[in-house]
Amino acid sequence: MTQTAAAPPRRSVLWSREHRLTTIGLLLVVTLVAFENMGVATAMPTLVADLHGLALYSWPFTTFLIASVVATVLSGRMGDRRGPAPALIAGPVLFAAGLLVAGTADGMPMLLAGRALQGLGSGFLLVAVSLLIAATFTDRERPVIYAANAAAWVLPAVVGPSVAGLITVSIGWRWVFLGLIPLVAIGVALLVVVARRLPTHAPTATARRAGVIPAVVAALGVAALSWAAQHPSPAAIAYGAAGLVALAAALRKLLPTGTLTARPGLPTVIASRALLSGAYAGMEAYLPLTMSAVHGYGPAMAGLPLTITALGWSAGSALQGRFLDWSREASLRTGFALVAVSLAGFVLVSQPWFPAWLAFVICAVGGAGMGIAMPAISVLLLRYSPDGERGFNTSAMQLADWVGSALLIGLGGVLLAMVASAVHPSAAMAILGAALVLLTSLGVRLTSRWPRKV
C-alpha cells in the first residue's frame, strides 16, 4: 500500500455539517441490525424450546437468509430505478415489523414469519446503505464511513451475546426482539430526513436488472446447500447437488459477466468478495469447534477468538480509513495476504500437538486483513460501477458473499462427515484450512491484475 498523503481527521469527514445526520442515522441502524444478529443466535436455544420448535432449530436462520437474498436483489433493482431512498426507509420498517412479529410469536410459524420480515429488512438495507454512501460521500471519503461501519459492529460483537443472554434469563427472550423497536424507530426518523435531502435520481434506461425469479432460485439453492451441510446424509448429497446446480444457473443472471473467471476490473472485485468472505467464514464457523473438541476449551473461551477477530477487523478498518490516498487495489491484495497467513495458522491450531493460544493471534491477523480488504472492495465496487448499475452490482457483491460463505462452510460440513467427526475434527479441519489457504493465495494473485485505467 502506497501512502501519498494523510487523510484529514476522521471527524471532518463523518461529522461535518453535510454528513452529520447521515452518519448518525446510518450507524444507528447498522448497530441495531448487528445487535439483533448477534443476540438472536444467543437466544435461539431458549426461544425454540419455549415455542416447541427444536426440530426446526435451523429454520429461523434459513428463513432469514432466503428472505435476505431475495430482498437484496429487489433492493438493487429499486436502487437503480429510483435511488436509495425507498429501500432506505422500507428496510428498517420491515425490520422493525419483523422484530414485533418475532417478539410476540406464539409458535414457530409466527416466529419464522418474523424472521422472514427481518431478513427482508436487512436485505433492503444492505444495498440501500451502499447506495446512500455512494450518493453522499466522495470516492476519497468513502474509506472513512466504511471504517465507521466496521466499528459499529464491534460493540455488538463483543457485548451482544452477553447482553442477549442476560435479557433472555432475566426478562425473557422476547425482549431480545422487542427491546430494539424504539431505537429502530429513531433510526427510521433520521433516515427519512436523510432520504428527503438526497438529489433526484435519474434512472439509466440501459442499466442491467436482476430478475426476481433467479433471486428466489438462488436463495433456495443457498438454503439447500446450508441445510445439506448441517444435516449430512445420502439424501442431503442429492438435494445439496440440486441446490448447487440451481444456484449456478441463477448466478449467471445475478452476477456481472466474467465474475466466475475473475476478469480484471469489476468482476475481480465481486469474485474477491466471494473468496475472501467465504474463506474467512469457513474458518470462523469451525474455530469454536476446534477449540473445544481439540483443545478442551469451554463454550465461552472457545468463542473468544471470534471476539478478537471483531477487534482486529475494526482496527484494520480504522487504519485504512485514516489514509485516504492508499491504493485500494493494493489494500485488497494486502488483506488477502493477511487472511492467507491467518488461515495457515488455523491449519496448525486444528492439530492437538500445536498450542491453542495461536488461535488468538491468527484471529487478530485475519481480522485486520478483513478490516483492510472489505472497505477496499466496497470502494472499488462503486469506482468501477456506472451510476445506473450500482444497485445491481452491490446486490451481486452481497450475493457473492453469501454464496462463498455457504459453499465453504458447507465444505467443512462435508469433510467432517467424510474424514472426521465433530468429536475428532482435526483431519477435516486441516484439509479445510489448506483449501482456504489456497483460495486466499489465489486471491492475492487475482488482485495483482487490474485494468490500466480505473
N, C-alpha and C positions, 0 to 999 in steps of 0.2 A: 504494500500500500504506500502510495507516494503522497506525502503531506505537502501541500503547496502553501497553505495558509490556515491559520487557526480560525475557527468559527467565532462569530460573535457570541457573547454569553447566552446560554440557553434561554434565560428569562426574556431576552429581547425578541426571541422568535415566538415562544409559546404565549407570553403574557403581554405582548404588545396590544394596543387598543383594537386593532382589526382582527386579532386572533384569540383574544382572551376568552370570549364567550364560547367560541368553537372548541377551544381546548378544554374548558371545564365540562361542557356537555358531553363531549366525546369521551373523555377519560372517566367520567362518572358512569356512563353506560357500559364502557368496556370493563371497568372494575366490577360492576354488579353482575355482568354476564360471567366474569371469571369466578366470582364468589359462588354463584349458582353452580357452575361447572364443577368446582372443587367440592362444594358442600353436598351435592346430591349423591356423589359416589360414597361419601361417608355415611349418609343417612339411609342409603338404599337397603342394606340388610334389614334394618328395623322396619322400614315402611312396607316392604314387600311381605314381610312376615305378618304385619298388622293387617294387611289387605288380603292375606291368604293367597299370595301370588308367588310363592317360592319357585314353582315350576316355570314361571315366566320371568325369572330373575333378570335375564339379559335384555328382555324386550323393551324396558324403558330406555335403555341406551340405544338399541337398534332403531326404535321408533324415532327418537331424536335425530339419529344420523340420517335416516331416509328423508325425513322432512327437511333437514338442513340442506341436503344435496339438491332437492327439488327447488327449495327457496333460493338457493344461491344462483341457480340458472335463471330463475324468474327475475331475481333482482338485477342480474346482469342485463337481461333484455329490457327491463324497465329503466335501468340507468342510462342505457344507450339511447332510448327513445325519449325519456322525459327528464334525465338528470338524476342526481342522488336524492332529491327532496322527498319524493313519495315513499321510497323504501326506507329512508332515514326516519320517517315518522311511523310507517307501518311496522317496521321491525320491533321497536320497543313496545308498541301497543300489543302486538301479537305475543311478544314475550311475557308481558305483564298478564295478559289473559291466560296464558299457559300456567303461570305461577298460581293464579287464582283457582283454575280448574284442578291442578295437581294438588294444591294445598287443601282443597275441600273434597277430594276424592273419597268415595265410599266403596270403591272396588277397583280392581286392576283396569277394567275398560276405561273408566274415567281418568285414572292416572295416566294411561297411555295417550288418551286424548290431550291431556295437559302437556305431556312431553312432546307430542306432535306440534302443538302450538308453540312451545318454547323453541323447538327445532326450526320451525318456520321463521320465527322472530330472529333467531340467531343467524340463520342463513341470509335473510334480508339485510341484516346489519353488517355482516362481514363485507359484502360488496359495497354497500352504501357508504360505510366508513372510508373505504379506499377511494371511492369517487369524491367524497367530501374533501379528503386530504388533497386529491388532485386539483379540485376546484379552488381550494383555499390557500394552499401552501405552494411556493415555487419549488422547482426541482432541487434547488440548493438547500431549501429549508426542510424538505421532507425527512431527511435522516433524523432531525430533532424530534419531530412528532412521533416517528416510529420508535425512537428511544423511549419517549414518554409512554407510548402504548405498552411497550415491554415492561416498563416499571409498574404500570397499572396491574399487571398480572402477578407481580412479586408478592404483595401483601396477601392476596387471596391464596396463592400457592403455599405461603408459609403458615398463615393462621387459619385459612379457610376450613381445612379438615377438622382442626381442633375446635373452632367455634361451632361448626355444624354438629360435631359430636356432643358438645356441651348443650346446645339448643335441643338436640334430639333427646338427650337424657333428662334435662330439667323441665322443658315445657312442651316437648313433643315435636316429632319430625315435620308436622305440617308447617311450623313456623320457619323451617328452612326455606320454604317457598313463600309463604305469606309475608314474612318479615321484610322481603325485598321490594314489595309492591309500592309502598310510599316513595322509596328512593328512585325507583324506575319512573314514577310519575313526575318527579322533579326533573329527571333526565329528559323525558319527553318534552316537558315545557321548555327547557333550554334549547332542545334541538328544533322545536317549532320556530323559535326566534331565529336560530341559525339558518334554517331552511328558507325562511322568508327573505333573508339577506342575499341568498345565492343569485348569481346572474341568470337570466333566462336561458334555458337550454335549447340549442338548435340541433335537432337530430340529423344524422347523416343518412341519406336515403340508401346508400350502398353498404352500410355497416352490416357485418355478419351477425345473424341472430341464431342463438341456440334454441333448439326445439324442446318443447315440454316433454314429449314422449321419450326422446333419448335421455332426458334428465331422470324420468321415472325409471327407465330401464337401468340406467347407471346406478341409481340409488338401490334398486332391488339387487343388482349384481354385487354391489359393495356389501349389502346386508347378508346375501347368501354366502359370500366369502367369509365374512366375520363370524357368522353362525357356524359354518363348517369348521373354521379354525377353533372355535370354542367347544365344539361337540364332535371330535373326530370319530368317524365310523365309516364303514363302506358306503353307506347312503350319503354321508357328508361329502365323500370324494365325488360322487355323482353330481349332487346339486351344487357343490362348490365349483366343479368344472363348468357346469352350465352357466353359473353366475359369472365366471371368468370370461366365457365366450360372449355372453350378453353385454358385459361391461366393455370388452374390447370393441364390439360393434358400436356401442353408444359413444365411446370416446372419440371415434373417428369424426363424429358430428359436433362434439363438445369442446375439442381442443384445436388450437391452430394447426394448420398443415405443417408437418415437419417436426412436431413435438416428440414423437416416438423415436426419431432419429437424431434429435438434438441439433437441428440445423442452427448454425450460428445466428445470433440475434434473439428475437422474442421466443422462438421455440426452445432455445437453450435455457432461457430464464425459467420457463414453465417446467421443463424437464428437470432443472436443478431443484425446484421446489419439491417435486415428487421424490427425487433421490435423497435430498437432504432430510426432509421431514420424515420420509419413510424409514430411512436408516436409523435416525435417532429415536423415532417411536418404537422401532423394533428392539432397540436396546432398553429403552425405558420400560417397556411392557414386561420384560423378563428379568430386569435387575433385582427388584424386590424378591422374586422367587429364588434367584441365585444367592442373594444374601442370606435368606432364611434356610433354604434347603442345603446349600453347600457349606455355608459358614456358620450356621446356627444362630443367626440374629433373630430377635423377637420382632413382632409386627411393626412396632414403632420405629425401631432402629433400621429395619430392612428398607423402609421407605424414606429414611432420612437423606440418602444421597440424592434423591429427586428434588428435595428442597435446595440442596447445593446447586443442582442444575438451574433452578429458577434464579438463584442469586447470581450465578455465573452468567446466565443469559442476560439479566438486567445490566450487569457490569459491562459485558461486551457491547450491548446495545448503547449504553450510555457513552462508552468510549467512542464508538463510530459517530455518535451524534454530536460530539464535541469538535469534530474535524470535518467540516462540510465540503472540503475540497479533496478528500480522499477519492481515489478511483474506486467506484462501486464494483467494477469488474474484478479488480484486484482484491477488494474486500470479500467478495463472494468466493473467490479461489482460496483466500486465506481461511475463511470459515470452513470450507470443505476440508482443508488440510488439518485444522484443529480437531474437527469431528472425527476424521480418519484416525488420528492419534488416540483420541478418546476410545474409539471402538476397538482399536488394537489392545488397549488396556482392559477392555471388557472381556476379550478372549482370555487374558491371563487371570482376571478375577473369577472367571467361571470355573477355574480349576481349584480343587481343595488344597493343593500344595502352595498356592500363592496367597500372600497376605490380603485380607479383606479390606484393609484401610485404603488400598489403592482406589477403591470404588469412589471414595470422596474426591480424590484428585481427578480421576477421569471425568467425573460429573462437572467439576469446576471448569476443566479444559473444554469439554464438549459443550457445556452451557455457554461459555464465552464464544466459542465458534459459532453456535447458533445465533447468539446475540449480534454478532458482526455480520453474518451472512443473510439472515432473514430480512433485515431492513434493506440490504443491498438488492435483494430480489424484488422487493416492493418498489424501490426507486427505479430499478431498471425496467420493470414491467411498464410503469407509467411512461418512462422515457421512450421506450420502443413502440408504444401503442398509439395509433391515431386516436384523436379525441373521441370520435364516434364509435370506437370499438373497445374503449377502456372497460366498459361493463362486461362485455363478452370475455375479454382476456382476464379480467380479475376473477370472474366465476371459473374460468378454465384453470387458473392458478390454484384456487381453493380446491377444485375437484382433483387436480393432480396431487395435492397434499393428502387428501383423504384416501385416494386410491393407493398411493405409495405406502401410506401407513397401514391400510388394511391388508395389502399384499404381503408386506414384510412382517407384520405381526402374525398374519396367517402362516407364513413360512415357519416362524418359530413354533407355532402350534403343531404343524405337520411334523417337524423334526422331533419335537417332544414325543409325539405318538409313535414315530417310526424307529428312532435310535436311542431313546432315553425315556424318562418319565418325570413327573413333577417332583417325585421324591429324590431322584438322582438325575438332575438335568445337565450335568457338566458336559457330556459328549454333545448333546444337541446345542447347547449354548456356544460351545467352541466353534461348531460348524456355522451356526447363525452369525456369530461375531465375525468370523473370517469372511463370510459372504458380504456382510455390511461394510467391512473394511475395503473390499474390492469395489463395491458400488461407490463409496465416497472417494476412493482413489480415482475412479472413472470420472467423478465429478470434477476433481482437480484438473484432469486432462481436458474435459469438455469446456470448462470455463477459461481455458487459455486460448480458445478460438472465438474471436469476435469479428464482426464486420469492421472494415476500416473506419467507417464514419457512423456515429450514432445520431 
